Amino acid sequence: MDSIRLLPDILISQIAAGEVVERPASALKELLENSLDAHATDITVTLINGGVKQLKVADNGGGISKDQLKLALARHATSKIASMDDLEQVRSLGFRGEALASIASVSRLSLTSRSPADKHAWRIEADGGALTELQPAALDAGTALEVSDLYFNTPARRKFLKTESTEFGHCEEAFKRVALSRADVAFTLMHNGRAQWRLAKTTPHKRIAEILGDEFADNAFVIDEGGPLRLWGMAAKPNFSRSARDAQYCFVNGRFVRDKLLAHAIRQAYQDVLHHERHPAFVLFLELEPSGVDVNVHPTKTEVRFRDSQAIHRFVFHALHRALAAPAGTLPEQSIGSLQQTLQNRYSAPYQPQIPLRVDQDASFYQTLFGNRTPDPAANENGAENSANVFGNGFQTKTEQQHPLGFALAQVHGVYVLAQNQQGLVVVDMHAAHERIMYEKLKNALDANIIAMQPLLLPISFNADRLEIAVVEEQGTVLNDLGFELAVLSPTTLAVRAIPAMLADSDAVALARAVLRDVREYGGSLALTERRNELLATMACHAAVRANRVLTITEMNALLRDMEATERSEQCNHGRPTWFQITMTELDKMFMRGK
């Protein structure tokens, strides 16, 4: 049996480097965090060959004094914590005292720094962990740390590095994460002599727009909720969903994290408005007392553990859920590009239910819509009337304050409702919009235990298989809770005696079959708990008005008013948009008005 022996310090550091320094991007993250902990306000990153050949981080932070330079490269040496109490409420980004020693053990490292107390800067170098003597150096202020030939002395590790472009991509991502966390700091990223990013000090929202792009910013809403426990940042509307999780940034007390609990809470908040194969985009910052979160979970510090995980989950979920629940017309406008894609969709079904909407239409509808004005072809030298002049002040006030979706004008092929508001033209997918309205009504009714039944004048019988018969016999209470009364007439026949009152105009048999299928698949208890929303979505889809159903102006306006009063009415239950705004500016561009 081999004897037990102590490992040399250099081997210990190299082993630790395997966890802390997985690739150049890992080293860059650690160095950037050290710069921020040193209170730097301007940080420049320089990379050569994706950071494999050289990685340099220079900052204007507080610097390291001459007598501390050697200690900075020693294992388990840190200025961030001194006791267990400090560890339990870490306020800095770094605290382990492992990063610099680990990086130095697998690279050729040069550390130059100048503290305010020193007359000039000092440099120390490390070659695979072996330190040189201190030497005077030239540096105005702060610290410059250069890492060259990463993994030159551990070829087994180096062979796992990827191509230059891949390693640069990881470094750029690490750079963006840190830059997002501190908008009050200026950042520059150079690669192979070319500037890739130059980010000046700015506001958090402008920094987010700089990094994620204007399209994200134009389709995102600002969120800021809470006090000592606070969630703030920007989250994209569901119509800006992604096919991958490439635009998701979550920070806890300024630290980028990958946390399953937070990811689940965010996913649950979007569940009702996002297609299951799509992913939301967001930059969210969770702030809480440092004692409420344990960051000492993994050497990379990207994992955390919350003291009260359930409370954190509820807070994040409800904060986002409320923000996403805004009725139609209250979130930013949707893009015309998405409209052109959506106009390709068509819905059809053989059964056409009546649309159960409010019909309290103002008799002076067109007077309210157009005022007393009529378009004047000679209004200007181009023969083009300014569209805004069509509106009277009464319409302007009523539309903006009460009816942001405006008033209906017509239908297109029995699929889309066209409405006019102060901004221009609103296009509504009537089936998708009505589906969301019915879905939200069903949810509210089930939550309040008031899904009223509507007995059918004549029960409707239909052929059923043995499993459907079994569901009716075994899950009668669940079906009653959902507003259904079904009876077994024979081993192969069921009868629908009552359906939910708010779905009274639906195809009773098709609706009953769909509900029986869901209850059979998931079981009665799950159907009313974990799978409740899916079941109600099925019911809402059957109840929603279908394509080719001709609506009156009164019905169209009732649909618009219900959309404005319904939470999450920007999207249908499947995550598709329900309406788009086309501004007068966009319309003018289409027809080249004024050119």
C-alpha positions, 0 to 999 in steps of 0.5 A: 500500500502506498504511503500517505504524503503531503502534496507540494504547494505548487501541485496543490495550486495546479489542482485548484486551478483545474476548478478555478481556471477552466479556460481563459474566460475563467481567469478573466472573470476572476481578474475583473472581479478583483478590479471591481473589489479594488474600487476601479472605475475604468478597466481595460482588457487586452486579449491575444489569441482568445486569451490563450497566448495573453490576457491582460487586465489593467485598472485604476483601482486602489492598487497593491502596496509593495510589501503585499505583492508577494502575498497577493500571489500566495494561496489562501491569502485575501484582504476580503475576509478575516473571520467566519462572520465575514464568510457568512456575509460576504460583500465582496466578489472575491474572498477565497484567496485562491484565484491569483495563486491558481492562475500563477501556477499554470501560466507566466504571470506578471503583476504590476501595481501601485498604491497611493502610499508608494512613490512608484509602481512595483512588479512581481512575476511568476513562471509556473508558480515560481516567484521572482524578486520585486522590481521597480516599474512604471505605472501611474496608478492601480494594477495591471496583471498580465497572464501569458501562455496559459497551461504551458506547464500542464499540456494535458489541460491545455489540449482541452482548450478550443479554437481561438474564436471559441475561447474569445467568445467565452472571454467576451461573455465573461466580459459582458456579464461583469460589464452588465453588473456595474454600469458605473464603471467604464470597460474596454475590450481589445482582441488581437489589437482591435477594440471590440467593446468600449463602454463608458460609464452610464445608467444600468438600463443604458448599459443593458441596451448597449450589450443586449441591443436596441431590439431587446431594449425596445421590447423589454419592460423595466422592473423594480420591486421590493425594499431590502429584498429587491428585484430590478432590471429589464425583462423582455416581453414574450414576443421577444422570446429566444430559441436558446438561453443566450440572453439570460443574465441573473445577478445576486448582490452584483454577482452573476449566478446560475441558480436553479431556484431563480431560473425556475421562478422566472420560467414559472412567471413566463409559463402562461405567456410563453411558448414552451419551446421558447426562452425568455430574455432578461437582465435581473438583479436580486439584492438582499442582505449578504447573510441571506445568501451563501456564496461559498458553494463552489470555487467558481462562485457562480452557484449560491444557496439561499437561507430561505429559498422558498421565500426568494422563489415566491418573491421573484415569481410574483414580482415578474408575474405581476409585471407580465400581467399588464393588460393589453396596451400598457406594455411597449409596442410590438414590432411590425416585423413580427406582425408580418410573420404573424399575418401568415397564420390562419385559424379554422374550425367547423364549429363557430361559437357565438362570442360572449362579450359585452356589447355596451357600445356607445351610440356615438361610436363614429362621432367619438372615433373621427370627431367632426373632421373629415380628411382634406386632400388639399390640406398640404402641398403634397395633397396628404392630410396629416392623419393626426388631424382626423382625431378630435380632442375627445377621442384623443383623451378617451383613447389614451386614458381609457382605451389604448387599443382604440376602436374597431374599424373592420375585420380581415378575412374573418381572422383579424380585427383592425382598430384605430388608436391615437398611434395608428393602426392596431391589428388583433388576432381575434381567436388568440385574444379571445382565448386569453380572455376566456382563459383568465376568466376560467382561472379566476372563476376556479380560484374563487370556486365559482365556475357556474354550470349551465344545464343544457336544454336537451342533454347531448349523448355521444359515443365514448370509449371505456377510459372516458367512461371510467373518468366520468365514474371516478372523477365526477367531483373534479368534473363538477368543479370544472363546471361539467355534469356528465352521465353514463348512459351505457358502457359505450355512451355518455351524455353532457347535461351541463357545461360551464356557463361562461362556455355555454356557446361552445361545442359541448361534445368537443369540449367535454371530450377534450376535458376528459382527455386531459383528466384521464392523462394527468389524473384528477388531483393533478388536473386541478393542481399542477396541470390546472393551467393546461386544462383550463387552456384547453377549455379556453381554446375550445370556447374562443371565437374561431376564424371566419366568424363575422363580428359586428363593430359592437362585438369587435369593440367589446373584444378590445375593451375586454383585452384592455381589462384582462391580465397578460392579454398581450399573448395567448395561452400558447405564447403567441402575440394577440395584437400588434401596433403599426404606428402612423410613421410606419404606415407613412414609410410603407406608402412613402408619404412625404417623399 
